[in-house]
């Protein structure tokens, strides 16, 4: 005969706690680490498994958190999605992951779809953080934004893009680079993204000749964009607003018989684990993806449980120097 499902009351009796305290412990809330470990050990021994349907009916919550990615062609966003999914699972929640494919209209449709599916909250790395629909959505659903600020969110993990851009451009300038191409996935319909705004301002301050071009996050599209850029009067360095785009620059340089960093220096912006395996390794800006995951999961969990106070985490960058950027030996 199949074993009878253990109840939360049996776990409470085994631990000497109330059913409410056991429930909090199993969800990682309002109890000490020692209590959580004791309760989870007892639950495992008894074979207790929470009934998701019963929990949803009792609490009015689904246990699902929407995770809306700007584009899963970006390898860094893939890593972010994996980390957040695992982090939510540790909080006894599940991620419903959707991909906006870099399309602002699709981003809006998917965000509204997740709200209509009654997820308990939404984590988003927005394509268009200034879009008007966010304000209305945030009134009906706890939202945590990653990367760029959105008005009305329950929380946000915001990148200090000014510092990140400054780190990158000052590093290139110190090595003699004056003509620098910037490859960004930003579309014409979302021209106000902070990183793109800051790169123009910092280029003016540092006296740099900047050429900004659009490149898709997928390897084939990024390679094509980089191939066009490097085929003509090429810059001395290419600064990419995603390591995934930088991989396309590597591929294009190889196709064109150009060496990195001998013929062109390349710099990324998010330090994906793959970046250290390239030859030469990619110099990039590290945003501490593990810290971003922890902060986003913490913020959305608190918001989904009714936390009302809006919280903001500012993520500071560090420069990860490898071999893809070299000193300019002659004026470019």
N, C-alpha and C positions, 0 to 999 in steps of 0.2 A: 504494500500500500504506500502511496506517496506520503512523505512526511508532512505533518501539519505545519503551516506557517507559524513561526513564533510571533508573539504580539509584543507591542511596545510595553505593555504592562508587565510581561514576563521579564523583559530587559530591565525595567524599573525595579522589580523585586530582586533580581540578581545583583543589582548594584546599590540597592538601598536608596535610590533617588526617586523623585516623582516622575510620572510619565512626561510632564512638561519639560523637566530638566533633561530627561533622556532625549526628547525631541530636539531641544536646543543643542545638546552635545553632538547628536548625529549630524546636525546641520552646521556645526562649527561656530555656534553663536553663544555669547553671553556666559560662557563657562571657561574654566581654566583648561590648559593643555592636558594636565594630568587627568581631569575629569573626562575630557573627550577621548583620551586613549583608553581609559577604563571602560567607558560605555561602549566604544567601538569593539574592544576586545570581547566584552560580554555578548554583544550583538552577533559577532562572528561565531562565537562558541555555540550560541543558541540557534544560529541559522536565521537570524532575523533579517528580513528585507522589507524596506518601506514599500507599501503599495502606492504607486504613483497616482492611480486614479482616485483612491481614497484621500490621499493627501491633497490633490487638486480640488476635490469637492469640498473638503473641510476648510481649506485655506483660501479658496478662490484664486489660487495660483497654479500655473502649469509646470513650474520647474524649468521652463525653457527660456533661454536668453538668446535673442537674435544677435547675430554677428554679421554685420554688413560690411564687406570688404570693397574697397574702391576698385581693385583689380587683382585677382589671384594669379594673373600672369607675372606679377611682381613676386619674386621668390621671398623677399623680406616679409611681405604680407602673408604669404603661405606660412612662414615660420610663426608669425604673430597669431594666425588663426589656430595653429596647432597648440601653441602655448596657452592661449585663452581657453580653448576647448578643454584642455587638461586641467587648467586652474579652476574652471567652473565645475568640472566633475568632482574635484576635491571638496567643493562646497555643496555637493549633492544637487548640482544643476547640470543642464545639458545645453550645448550650443547648437543653434540652428543657423548654419553658415550659408550665406548667400553672396553672390558675386555680381557687382554692378558693371563689370566689364569696362570700367572707365567712362561710362555714359551717365551724365547727370540726370537725364530723364529716367533712365532705368533705376538709378539710385533712389529717386523720389518714389517711383512705383513700388519698389521692393520694400522701402521703409514703411510705406503705408500698408503694404500687404502684411508685414510682420506685426504691425499694430493691430490689424484686423484679426490676425490669428491669435491675438491675446497672449503674446509672449510677456514675461514678467518684466522685461527690460530690453534695451537695445544698446549694443556697443557698435560704434561706427567709426571708420577712418574716412571722413567725408571727402568726396570729390569736389563738391561745391558747398563749402561751409557757410557761405553768405546767402544761400537760397532761402526764399521767404517761407517755404513750407515747414522748415525745421521748427519755427516758433510754435506753430499749431500742433505739430507732432509731440513736442516736448511737454505740452500741457496735458496730454492724455497718456503719456508713457515715459517712464524713467529712461533717460538717454545719457550715455557716457561717450564723449567724443575723444578720439585719439589723434594726435597730430596737430590739428587746427581747432580753434575755439568755435563753438556754436552757441548762439544766444539761447538761453533757457534750459540748458542741460542740467541734469542732476549732478554731474561731475565731468571732469575732463582731464586728460593727460596731454598737456600741450607741449610741443617741442619748442625750445628756445631757438627758433630758426635764425634770428638775427645773430646769435652767437655761433650757430653752426655755419652759416654762410661766411661770417667774418673769419672763423678758423680756417676754412677752406681757401678763401681768396687771399688772406694774408700769408698763408703757407706758400701758395703758388707765387705770389709777388716776391716773397723773400728769396725764392729760388730763381728770380729773374724773369718770370713769365709776365708778359704785358698784353699779348693777344690771346684771349681765352674764349673758347666756345662753351656755352652752357646748354646742355640737353635736358629738357624737362618734359614730363608727360602731361603738363597742364594744357588744357584745351583753350581755344579762343573764348569759349562761353564761360570760363571761370578764371578771368585774368587777375583776380585779386588775392590769390593764394599768397600767404605771407612770405614763403621762401623766395618766390619769384620777385616779389616787390623788393625784398631786402637785397637780392643779388644786384639789382640795378643801382640801388642807393649806395651799396658798398663799392661797386665798381667805380662810380663817380668819385667817391671819397678817396679811393686808392689810386686813381688815375689809370684805370685799366680799360683796354679796348675789348668790350664784351659783345659777343654775338650769341643771341638766344635763339634756339631752334627747338621744335617739338619732336619728341621721339616716343614711340609706343613702349610699353613696359615689356612686351613679349620679345624674345630673342630675335626672331626674324625681322620684326619691324624696327627694333633698335639697331640691328645690324645694317639694314637698308638706310636708315637715317644717318648713321655714322659714316657709311660708305660715301654717301653724297657729300657730307661735310669734309671728309678727308681727301676727297678726290681733287679738289681745287686748290686754292691758296689756303692751305691748312693752318690752323692756329698752332701755337706751341704747346697748348694744353687744352684738354677737354674736361670740364667739371660736370658730372652727371648727378641729377637729383634722385637717383636710385642706383644701387649697385647693379640691378638687373639691366639698366640701360648701359652701364659701363661694360658689362659683358659683351654687349653688341659692338662697342667700340673696339674691344679686343679682337672680336671676330672680323670686323671690317679691316682693321690694321693688318691682320694676317693675310686677308685676301689681297690687300694692296701692296704687300711686301714691306710694310712699315714696322719698325721695331718700337716697342714700349719699354723704357721711356726715351730711347735714343732719338727717334723721329718725332714722337709726340708723347707727352705726359698725360696720364689719365687719373681722374680722381672720382670717387663715389660718395655716397651720402647716407648709408645706413648699416654698413658692416655686416652683411650677410655672412654666415659661416663659410660659404663657398669662396668668399673673396680672399681668404688667406691661402687658398689652395691654388690660385692662379699663378702663372709664371710670366712676369714677376707678380708678387702679391699686390693686391689693390690697396693703395692708400685711400682711406675713406673716413667718414665721420661716424662715430659710434654713438648710438642713442640708447644703449643698454636695453635690449629687447626684453630681457628677463625682468628688469625693473618696471618696464611698461606693462607687461603682462600682470605682474603682482598688483600694481596700482589700479589697472582697469578692472580686474576681477574684484578687488576689494571695494571699489567705488560702486560698481553695478550691484554687488551683493547687498551692500548697505542700502542703496536706493530701492532695490526690489523688496527689501524687508521693511520699507516705510521710512527710511532715513530722509529727513526733509532738508537738511542743511547742504547747500551746494558746496562742493569741494573741488579745488583746482590743484593739480600736481604739475609743476613745471619741470620738464625733463631737460637736463643739461647735457650738452654734447662733449665728447672728447675726440681728439684727433688720433687716428690709428695709422701711423706711418709704416708703409711697406716699401716696395721697390718700384712702383709705377710712376713716380714723380721724380724728375731729375733736375739738376741745376741747368739753366740755359747758359751755354758757353758763348753764344753770339747774340746780339740784339735780334729779337724776333719781329 
